[in-house]
Amino acid sequence: MKHTLTLDYDLAAGWLRPFVEGLAEGVARARRCDGCGRVSFVPLRVCDCGKAHGSWIDLPGTATVSRRTTGADGDFGLVTFAGADTKTVARLDGFGPGDRQGAIVRPPSALPAIILRPEPKVA
Ligand SMILES: [Zn+2]
């Protein structure tokens, strides 16, 4: 069965605005907890320590892939960004079978997305 569905979304970024704006620029903007210093990317509203206050920081943008999968929509990975204490899921664009390091890139459309391209291997 084939069915075309058109949705007209107008979602406000709210408190995630710095994160969403960072993604549009190809920047990994994370949140550092003011209580314990834990850095979350994607940002957590309330830290694991219970504090809800934090500061925005820009990470270097590189990430290490710990798990990956290939689906109908492409390759995805469970990744840890350098400087972050949490993991997140990212689209893996152009990754070869042995590639485990990537860097965030600006998404091809206006939609926010976490997309990694492989980093050159260090000899
Ligand atoms: Zn905390």
Boltz pocket constraint, residues with backbone or C-beta under 6 A from the ligand:
constraints:
  - pocket:
      binder: B
      contacts: [[A, 33], [A, 34], [A, 35], [A, 36], [A, 37], [A, 38], [A, 47], [A, 48], [A, 49], [A, 50], [A, 51]]
      max_distance: 6.0
